[in-house]
Amino acid sequence: MSQPSEKGAAVGRGIGIGLMYGLWKPRVLGAWRVPAAGPVILAVNHAHNIDGPMLMGTAPRPVHFLIKKEAFVGPLGPFLEGIGQLKVDRDSTDRNAIGNALAVLEHGGVLGIFPEGTRGEGDFASLRAGLAYFAVRSGAPIVPVAVLGSSERRGRLVKALPPLRSRVDVVFGEAFEAGDGTGRRTRKALDEATVRIQERLTAHLKNARRLTGR
């Protein structure tokens, strides 16, 4: 199993910065809350396809995202792998993806996760247990992130994208520990961690909407 490329993720961040700031007007709040070093998990709401690239271009550190395997088609596959992104099969227990994600955290990197598992309302209403597992197993803090404005309106030229030069808000929340401090990884401990995570993410999203007026 090859270690996800940290240099690749840094290149991906550069591409994200150029694209996101070139096409839209990101407004980033609270980026200083992302620890400057050491492992961290960014838990991002997911309402639009640009939410991942938007975070890659606005986060203060390079991010390795867990991305559904369906996105790795054609030339996009080698490109995504080249910029340090992680392919995951959402329909099975993908041990390779789990190992890669834990390797990112073990090497002090930043793991990006859409805890809802799929694009939806972006309101953290249904969380998958994967986020709790990675947080409890690695001990890495979670930073909640709200991307707001990406799905409000459709662009005139490309209907699937937000209008060009429109404002998209990216709000980083306070880092928190998901586990109960015991390091237990039982089903009960992970279920409890998932409830804790959901409460924190939902509260952050509510606060982010209040802050941004969205």
N, C-alpha and C positions, 0 to 999 in steps of 0.2 A: 504494500500500500504506500503510495507516494505521498509525502507530506505536502499539503496544499501550499501553493507558492505565495510566500509573503511579498516577494518582489512583484509578482503578478498582481496581487491585490492592490499594491501601491500604484501600479500602472493603471489598474481599473479605476482607482480613486481619481487619478489625473484625468482619465477619459470622462468620468462622471462629472467632475468639476466643469470641464469644458462644455460638455453637452447640456447639463442642467442649467448652468448660468448663462449659456449661449441661447437656449431656447425659451427658458422661463425666468421668473424672478423669485428665486428661493429666498425666504426670510427665515433665518435660523435662530432659534431661541434656546438658550441653556446648553450649548455644545460643551461648555466648560464642565458640565456634570459628568461627562464621559471620563473615567480615569485615564490619566495620561500614559500609564504603562500597566502591564499585567493583563491577565485574562478578563474579558468582559463580554456579556451577551446583550446585544441590542434587540429588544422585543418590539416589533413594528406592526402597527395596524395595517391592514391591506385592503384598500378600496379600489386601487387602480394599478395597472401594469407598470407605471413609471415610479411607483413607490420605492421599489428596490434600487433602481439606478439613482433616484433622487437622494436616497440615503447615502449611497456610495459616494455621491458628489458633495454631500454637505456634512458628513460625519468628520470629526477631527482626526480620525485614524482610519487606515485601510480596513475594509470589512470583507469577511468571507461569508457569503450568504448560502444557506441551504436552499436550493432551487429545485423545483420539481423536474424530474428527468425528461418530461415532455418538452421542456424548453431547449434541451440540448440536441436539437435537430439540425442537420446540414452543417454549414460552416459556423453556425452559432455555437455548436458544441465545443469544438477545440478552442474557440475564442473565450467562452465562459471559463473553461478549465484553465486556459492560459492566464486569465486574470484572477485566478485563485478562488473561483466559485465552486461550490460543492453540489454534486448531483445527488438527488434523493428520490427513491421510489416510495411514493406516499401510500401505496397499496400493500406494502409488506414491511416487515421489520428489516430495514436495509442496514445490515451490519457494517458494510463498507462506509456508508454515509455517516453512521454513528461514530465509527472509528476516526474518520477524517475530521468530524466536528470536534471530537474530544482532543484530537491532536492539535487543532488550532488553539484550543484553550490551554492545553498543556505547554505549548510554546509561547504562551502569553499574548495570544492574538485576540482579535475581535470577531465574534461569531454573530452573524445577523440571522434572525429567525422571524418568520411570520407565524406567530403562535396559533392563529386561526386556521392554519394549514392551507387555506385556499382563499382566493379573492372573494370578498363578500361585502357586507355593510361597512366593514372596517371599524367595528365597535367593540371588538374583543368579546363578543357574546359567547362564542363557542371556542374554548381553548383545547388544544390537543396536549397530551401528557408529555410530549417530547421536550418541551421547554423546561418543565420541572425536572425531568431526568438529567438533562445537561447541566442545569444549575446546581442540583444537589450533588451529582456525581463529581463535578469539577470544583465546586465551591466558588465558582465565578459569580460576581455580582451581576444583577440584571439592571439595565437602564431602559425604562420604557420610552418609546418614541412614537409620537403622533405625527403622521403626515396628513395635512388638511388642505383641501382645495384642489386636489388632483382629479376628483371625480365630480366637481360641482357643475361644470359646463363642458360642452364638447367644442373642439376646435372647428373652424370653418373649413380649413384645408384638409386636415386629417381628423375625421370624426372620432377616431379611437384615442386621440390625445387631447389633453387640456388645451385651450386656446394659447397660441404662442405669446410669449411675454406676459402671461397672466401670473399672478402671485400664488406661490405654493408655500405654505408654512410648514416648517419642520421643527417640532418642539421636543427637546430632550428633557426627561424627568430625573428625579433623584434616584441614584443607584440604591438597590436594596438586595438583601440576601433572601433567597427563596426558602432555604431549609430551616429547620428548627434548631440548628446548631449541633445536633447529635451526629450528623453525617449519615443517618439511617436512609436506606434506599428501598424500604419495604413498600408494597403497594399503598398501604395506609399513609406512610410518610409522603409519598409522591402525590397522592390524592390531596392531602392537606396542603402541600406546597402549591399544587395547582390552584386551589381555592385562594390561597394567599396572593399568588401571582395575579389571578383574575381581579381580585379586589384592588390591587395596586395599579394594574394597567387601566382598569375602568375609571378609577379616580383620576389618574393622570390625563386620560383622554378628556374627561369632563373639565379638568382644570385648563387643559390646552385650548379647548373650545372657548372657554371663558376669556382666556388671555388674548386669543386672536380674533374673537368676535365671530367665530365660525361654528 
